[in-house]
Amino acid sequence: MKRIENVVLLKVIGSVELIFALAMFYFFYHDIPALVGGFILLGLSANSFYQAHKCYQRQYSPRNSDSSK
């Protein structure tokens, strides 16, 4: 159950970062520092989604030691 909570938390964090990055691009498209911050948030968002995907795969991958029990 703990890994499911981690997956959900990582997806929520990634979604919030994505929304803020898009908002920065929309409202501050003429300011270079805001664009850099938006790209950083996009990278963090992609990392959160990737980590959630890895955690989800680890949860559903077969384990040799658990299948014998």
Stockholm file with secondary structure:
# STOCKHOLM 1.0

chainA/1-69         MKRIENVVLLKVIGSVELIFALAMFYFFYHDIPALVGGFILLGLSANSFYQAHKCYQRQYSPRNSDSSK
#=GR chainA/1-69 SS CHHHHHHHHHHHHHHHHHHHHHHHHHHCTTCHHHHHHHHHHHHHHHHHHHHHHHHHHHHHSCCHHHHTC
#=GC SS_cons        CHHHHHHHHHHHHHHHHHHHHHHHHHHCTTCHHHHHHHHHHHHHHHHHHHHHHHHHHHHHSCCHHHHTC
//
